[in-house]
Amino acid sequence: MLTSKSNAKIKEIHFLTQAKHRKARGEYFIEGVRLAEEAFGSGQAVRRIVFSPRLENTPRGAGLLSLARKKYPAAEWFYVSDEILDSLGDTRTHQGILAVLEKGEHRWEDLQKREGLILLLCELQDPGNLGTIFRVTEAGKGAGLVLTRGTIDPFNPKVVRASMGSLFRLPFLVDQDPVASLGAFRSLGCRVWATAAEGGTSLWEADLTPPAAVLFGQEGAGLPGELVKAADGVLTIPMNPAVNSLNVAVSAGLVVYEAYRQRTIKAVSGE
């Protein structure tokens, strides 16, 4: 059992809390039984597994450990004290397991393989918002996400945790130029919609059944004016006039589900 925080391997894992090390090494970490189950179940490439006695103290944890040993015998395994795992994690109370995963890579073609909206997220900064958008996009059968340069790293531990496993399954691109992305959307046959708090086509009146990409801006600042002008149309979510804006994750969820609703009605009616 490893009990020293100065162990070189333990230090390497701890460095993954920083975006520059995640980028340089092409890996990131996940914590907890639920996320580990999601990652192992979706076939993620696992490089290291770190576990402590706490994992073995519950039937669910012991079962996960048994599954991981069978599925990832080639991974590096580290049995550590609960104190060591507590020092590595990003949560207040660890559940006895941490895994280091290889970053997956997606291409534009991967977004075309799935039906549903593609969302472009321009310079989002809040990890909870980004993780929630991953979750709601998968739940609402969206095609995937495009993250522009300046958007928070999707492999940030807080983003990964908030995505609740959707990050493992939903195609997404990172560090994209927003203007060039509009051209890429059109090459995929997508109509490009920008979102604005007012002045656009009502979400209830827009036809979101054809292939489409919807652009969302930074929390507070919204989309840059040049992107709004370059879009094929502007969407506005109807709301009480006393409220002048919505959280970006809430807005994304409403748009994704309106598109899902429209496609479902169209499929049922046979149009």
C-alpha positions, 0 to 999 in steps of 0.5 A: 500500500502506498502511503507517501504523498511524495511518491512520483506516480502519485505526484503525476496524478495530482498534476492532472488537476491542472489543464496544462498537464492534462493537455501535455499528457493527453489524459485526465482523471475521474473519481467515484464509483458512479463515474468509474462505472460509466467509464468502464461500461462505455469502454474508455481507455484506462491508463491507471486505477488508484483505489483505497480500502474504502472501495472494498467496504461496500458490495458495489465498490467490491464489485466494481473493483472485481470488474476493473481487474478483469477488464483492465489488467494492463492498466497501472494499479495503485493500492493507496491509503484513504489519506492519499486518495483524499489528497488526490481527489477533487471531491470533499469525500472520496469513494475509494477509487480514482482512474486516469483515462486517455483523452478521446479524440473526435472529428467533424464526421463524428457529429454527422453520424448522429441525428439531433442538434449540434451545439457550439459553445463560445467561451463558456467559463463555468464548469457546472454549466458545461458539464450540464450541457453535456448531460442535457445534450445527450439526454435530448438526443443531440448530435454533439458539441463544438467548444471554441477556443477560450472555453473551459477545458471539458476534462476539468474534474468539475466538468467531468463530474457534472456531465455524469458520464455523458462526456464519455459518449457524446462526440465533441470538438475542442479549441475550435475557431468559431467563424471557421466552425460556421463553415464546417456546419454548413458543409455538413448541411446544417442551418446555423442558428444564433441565440439571443435574449430578444429579437429573434425567431421564437423557439416555438416557431422555428423549424428545428427538424432539419440538420441544425447547429445552434450557437450559445455564448459566454455566461453574461456576455452572450455571443459576439455580434459577428457570430450573430450576424454570420448565422442563418437565423436567430433564436429567442426563447419566449419568457416572462418579460420580467426576466431578461435572461436565462442560465446558458445550461437551461437555455441549451436544455430548452433548445435541445428538447424543443428540437427533440420534441419536433423530431419526435412528432415528425417521426410519429406523424410519418412526415 
